[in-house]
Amino acid sequence: MPADTPRPRSGAPLKLTAQDKQYAVSLIKRGRAKTAVEATKFLNEGLAKSVCAETVWRALIEVGNLVIQKGENKRALTATHRRNRLRWAIERRHWTVEVWKSVIWSGETKINRLCSDGLQYAWVERGTTTSEKLIQPTVKFGGGSIMVWGSMAWPGVGAFARIDGTMDSEQYIEILENVLVPTIERVAREPDLPPPSQLIFQQDNDPKHKSRLAMS
């Protein structure tokens, strides 16, 4: 081969052309997509072979000079939290699927009508300090929210209860009696699951969960 002849490109063909990358960047900058996942869905509609969000994520950084900005981080887990979680996992590392089937998981969460209390992420051009993308619109009197307690087990989700105000031990016990007990009875009717006395109820270490009144 003559020295001045262009050598063919080695390696696998590019997953995204330069035009594809620019299109992904324009989706973000024009607000048609907020995340790399959303931009990937748009791209895959016109590509012969679909790509993953990670490929598009790299293109946004490489071609668009974009970065992800986020709100303040939540408080990190303490060393005690980490040790307790690791110990909990190690103690159950040999559990079989049949054992896990007997667990009923529970927890509380807040549901907002508008907006979110979680971290907000947005793609912005590098060096940007303010952007409309980083502003989460609110309404004057708030969108309202409710707190709920719920559970799930091997057969599926259980019933849930609305929490009125700040839940205390007495309200928690009422939820256990009126919502958890019927869920346990329903789960125990499944032919492949153990009877109620052998089911495992999983809750976190919230003080009201571990109070003397709740544990009695």
C-alpha positions in Angstrom: 0.0 0.0 0.0 1.5 3.4 -1.0 2.6 5.6 1.9 0.1 8.4 1.0 -2.9 6.0 0.8 -5.3 6.6 3.7 -5.4 3.7 6.0 -8.8 2.2 6.8 -10.1 2.9 10.3 -9.5 -0.1 12.6 -11.9 -1.3 15.3 -15.6 -1.5 15.6 -17.8 1.1 13.7 -18.9 4.1 15.5 -22.2 3.7 17.3 -23.1 7.4 16.8 -22.1 9.6 13.9 -21.2 13.2 14.3 -24.6 14.1 13.2 -26.2 11.8 15.7 -24.2 13.3 18.5 -25.1 16.9 17.5 -28.8 15.8 17.4 -28.5 14.5 21.0 -26.9 17.7 22.1 -29.7 19.7 20.4 -32.4 17.7 22.2 -30.9 18.7 25.5 -30.3 22.3 24.7 -33.7 22.8 23.2 -35.4 21.2 26.1 -36.9 18.3 24.2 -35.0 15.9 26.5 -33.9 16.4 30.1 -31.7 13.3 30.5 -29.4 11.1 28.5 -32.1 8.4 28.8 -34.7 10.6 27.2 -32.3 11.7 24.5 -31.5 8.0 23.8 -35.1 7.2 23.2 -35.4 9.9 20.6 -32.2 8.7 18.9 -33.1 5.1 18.8 -36.3 5.9 16.9 -34.2 6.8 13.9 -31.2 4.5 14.3 -30.9 1.1 12.5 -29.2 -0.3 15.6 -30.1 1.1 19.0 -27.5 2.5 21.4 -27.5 2.6 25.2 -27.9 5.7 27.3 -24.2 5.5 28.4 -23.1 6.1 24.8 -25.3 9.1 24.5 -24.1 10.4 27.9 -20.5 10.3 26.7 -21.5 12.2 23.5 -23.2 14.9 25.5 -20.0 15.5 27.4 -17.7 15.1 24.4 -19.5 17.1 21.7 -21.9 19.4 23.7 -19.4 20.3 26.4 -22.3 19.6 28.8 -22.1 18.8 32.5 -24.6 17.6 35.0 -25.4 19.9 37.9 -27.4 18.8 40.9 -28.7 20.2 44.1 -27.2 19.8 47.5 -26.4 16.3 48.6 -28.3 14.7 51.4 -26.5 13.8 54.6 -24.2 10.8 54.0 -24.6 7.6 55.9 -22.6 7.5 59.1 -20.0 4.8 59.8 -22.5 3.1 62.2 -25.2 3.1 59.4 -22.7 1.4 57.0 -21.6 -1.2 59.6 -25.2 -2.1 60.5 -26.3 -2.4 56.8 -23.2 -4.5 56.0 -23.8 -6.8 59.0 -27.5 -7.2 58.1 -26.5 -8.3 54.6 -23.8 -10.7 55.7 -26.1 -12.4 58.2 -28.5 -13.1 55.4 -26.1 -13.8 52.6 -27.0 -17.6 52.5 -30.8 -17.1 52.5 -32.5 -18.9 49.6 -35.2 -17.6 47.4 -37.7 -19.6 49.4 -36.7 -17.8 52.6 -36.9 -14.4 51.0 -40.4 -15.3 49.8 -41.5 -15.2 53.4 -40.5 -11.5 54.0 -43.0 -8.7 54.1 -41.3 -5.3 53.5 -42.7 -2.1 54.8 -42.0 1.6 54.8 -43.3 5.2 54.7 -43.0 7.7 51.9 -44.3 11.2 50.9 -46.2 11.6 47.7 -46.2 15.2 46.2 -48.8 16.4 43.8 -46.3 18.8 42.2 -42.5 18.9 42.1 -40.1 16.7 44.1 -38.2 16.9 47.3 -35.3 14.8 45.8 -32.2 15.9 44.1 -32.8 17.6 40.7 -30.3 17.1 37.8 -30.0 19.0 34.6 -27.6 19.1 31.6 -26.1 22.6 31.3 -23.2 24.0 29.3 -19.9 23.9 31.2 -19.3 27.0 33.3 -23.0 27.8 33.6 -24.0 29.0 37.1 -27.7 29.8 36.5 -30.1 28.3 34.1 -33.9 27.9 33.9 -33.2 24.1 33.7 -32.0 24.3 37.3 -35.2 26.0 38.5 -38.0 23.8 39.6 -41.3 25.7 39.3 -43.7 25.8 42.3 -47.1 27.1 42.9 -48.0 29.9 45.4 -49.7 27.8 47.9 -47.9 24.5 47.3 -49.0 21.5 45.4 -49.9 19.4 48.5 -48.6 16.1 49.6 -49.6 13.0 51.6 -47.6 10.6 53.7 -48.5 6.9 53.3 -47.4 3.6 54.8 -47.2 0.6 52.6 -45.9 -2.9 52.3 -45.0 -5.5 49.7 -44.4 -9.2 49.7 -43.6 -12.0 47.2 -47.2 -12.0 45.7 -47.1 -8.3 45.2 -47.9 -5.0 46.9 -50.0 -4.9 50.0 -52.6 -2.4 51.2 -51.4 1.0 52.2 -52.6 3.6 54.7 -52.6 7.3 54.8 -50.6 8.8 57.7 -52.4 11.7 59.4 -49.9 14.4 60.6 -46.8 13.1 62.2 -47.1 9.4 62.8 -46.5 8.3 66.5 -46.5 4.8 68.0 -50.2 4.7 68.6 -51.0 5.5 64.9 -48.4 3.0 63.8 -50.0 0.3 65.9 -53.4 1.1 64.4 -51.9 0.7 60.9 -50.3 -2.6 61.8 -53.6 -3.9 63.1 -55.9 -2.6 60.3 -53.6 -2.8 57.3 -50.6 -5.1 58.0 -52.6 -8.0 59.6 -55.0 -8.4 56.6 -52.0 -8.3 54.3 -50.3 -11.1 56.3 -53.4 -13.2 56.1 -53.7 -12.7 52.3 -50.0 -13.5 51.8 -50.3 -16.6 54.0 -53.1 -18.0 51.7 -50.6 -18.3 48.9 -50.0 -22.1 48.4 -46.2 -21.8 48.2 -45.8 -19.5 51.2 -45.5 -20.3 54.9 -48.3 -19.7 57.5 -48.6 -16.3 59.2 -46.5 -17.4 62.2 -43.5 -18.0 59.9 -43.7 -14.9 57.9 -41.0 -12.2 58.5 -42.1 -8.6 58.9 -39.3 -6.2 57.9 -39.2 -2.6 59.1 -36.5 0.0 59.7 -35.2 1.2 63.0 -37.4 4.3 63.3 -38.0 5.0 67.0 -41.7 4.6 66.7 -41.3 1.2 65.0 -39.0 0.0 67.9 -40.9 1.7 70.7 -42.0 -0.4 73.7 -45.6 0.2 72.8 -45.2 -1.1 69.2 -43.0 -4.1 70.3 -45.3 -5.2 73.1 
